[in-house]
Amino acid sequence: MSNLAMYALLSGLLGLCCLWTAWLEHQHGTRSSFGFMRVLAVLLLLGSVALALLDFLAAK
């Protein structure tokens, strides 16, 4: 597994954790950082997709 693939996987997992945390905060009514966590999750997931694409293109 290349470094880019590993970073893509870690970024995706962290993004999913942030998304889950934001959803839990929304469910329990503690929306103190809901916007921040949602934005962070989207950025991490987009970064994960970009890294996976770069890894795929580099392997060609």
N, C-alpha and C positions, 0 to 999 in steps of 0.2 A: 504494500500500500504506500503510495507516494505521500509526501508531506501535504500537498494541496488537498488530497482526498481526506487525509486525517483531519486537517483544519476544517474542511467542509462538514465532515461528520460531527465534530465537536461544536461547531457553530450552529448547526441544525439542532443538535440536542439541547444546547443552551437556549436557543430561540424557542423551542417547544416548552422548556421549563418556564421561561418568562411568560409565554402565552398562558400556560396553566396557572401560574401565580396570578396573573391579571384576571383570569376568569374566576379564580377562587375569591379574590378581593371583591370582584363585582357581585358574586353570589352572597357574600357575607356583609355587603354594604360598607366595607371599608375601602372607599375609592380614593384614598389619599394619593396613591401613585399609579392609578389605573391607566391614565394616559401615557405616562412615562414607560410603564412596563409594556404596554401595547406597542408603542413606537419602537422600543428596544427589541421586542420579539420580531416585529416585521423586518427591522434592519438586519438582525442576525439571520433570519430565514432567507432574506434576499442575498445576503453575503454568502450564505451556504450554497445557494444555487449558483451564484457567480463563480465561487471557487470550484465547485464540481464541474462546471462548464469549462473553466480554464484547465482543469486537470484532464478532462476529456480531450480538449483540443491539443494539449501538450503531448498527449500519448499518441496522437496521429502521426 
